[in-house]
């Protein structure tokens, strides 16, 4: 039995067609998801493996994508470290008591995924068992900067001013926090692979607010440890990070996730052709006419030129207002255009 | 009498020292400003020329910077076009009735700055009269994308999903809105120069959420018209826009504003040495130890190498938590390091 298409693409093997999946494909725009979500909040779904597996598999059935990405949130593991987080509708993750000083680190317990988050691992087992072998299960962890940002700011932020202040002014706190998150995310990623995840994506969504020099000094060593700890193929993703591509590459990842800001060909050039790239259609395009979506997808595929290592995806997560049918049409379009004859 | 230092630097003349000013230097972190702000909201200060001039001049006196930037907000002119906007503490500009359809454009009146915003022009006259001739008065307008984003989303946004949907799906509305904003901002910028502004900065703060191709199609023609209309030197600024530098340059600006994400030397290379650059110290650095601030300032100055056309500034606005004394120390540091002997 060959490995799933997505795994082979991530290893830069020549594949029979370009694999397609969508970040945040599970949830958000699907009516069958919204029906479940009306009864259960996000964390509650995560804690019920049958329900979580159902939500995870819904977009695979509906869109015919090449991977199931586990329904979860990047802040979920810190709830297993003793931090209370609420996902507030229309806001995002809100941390009851933000961490700001070295003393606050005492509130962070080490993460033992099997004890603290067994239901995530059970969900992965269920999804892996239910899914056809040619499709992949994608697990994920947050990037250490992005999660540290939520813990320090107490919620979503644009400037990450307090986070950066801690970086510059509180080195003992900053590096202590990054150490603890790194150890936790290593363990969490390894446990996900143990439960059946075929690839791990590291979502360092907001790290693009840092200069390359600051990324190098304050984040790269930690991201590198997480990416190194995973034996399965890894995807390393950030948004607004065109200026960080060579740094992100150096930190690791078999595949670098590109957002929509950089043309895929140019981004791949910056990353180097000895790595794969994932992306990178502008998610908001899916809110407009499909002719424009198809044209842009074709441009991305032309940029990729069927070079081994391209995984088709959006440049960031599916937007809640997206018509789910368009996601299926786009998947079909990419598969048709790239199928070997 | 020679022109102000900042004007000569923007014209790429060799100058006696590198000029320094700070975006959002007026207001925010100054205690003498906070005392006034406790009594009056932002728009109320703008409508009282004596008060507005006082707030505008406070940081010049305190920090010894080479320019006064008029205390205002980029959404102010749309209040003169019939749109009701509130600046909500901790949120930002909130538009009572967002614009979403071609029909909504009827609610936008043309802007006649002399009638609708006479107090802005009076404030500029007062500041210009009070300021030493070697210091410059910087006026500004918002970039058309950024202001359109507020009008469409109804407030601050991270994804600008609805704004982009309008771009892709509602061309008549999008281009109609951009036409109206462009005509208004042209008139507003020209009026500011007429009242005594020595330079105009175009703040297209959030346009970095667009790909270069989308910027080129949906924004560049409008920004170019605004920048072309101004006879005084212009500074064209965006954040998170390292991937757009050649597009921003093509749209115009004697000086391109760089945020902190790109090393100044690399950014200037991308922009071209026939233009000036402004920037680009990480604003959050000012929250940490001054030794790091000075080291980073020295690196920026080494990158600039006293090449004509560098204006020292932060990479974005002064953060509210900034100790104002640090702004003065930094100004002094840059002046000392760059003074011709």
Interface residues (C-beta under 8 A of the other chain):
Chain A: X156 X158 X159 X160 X161 X162 X164 X165 X167 X168 X169 X208 X209 X210 X211 X212 X213 X214 X240 X242 X243 X260 X261 X262 X263 X282 X283 X284 X285 X287 X288 X289 X292 X316 X319 X321
Chain B: X156 X158 X159 X160 X161 X162 X164 X165 X167 X168 X169 X208 X209 X210 X211 X212 X213 X214 X240 X242 X243 X260 X261 X262 X263 X282 X283 X284 X285 X287 X288 X289 X292 X316 X319 X321
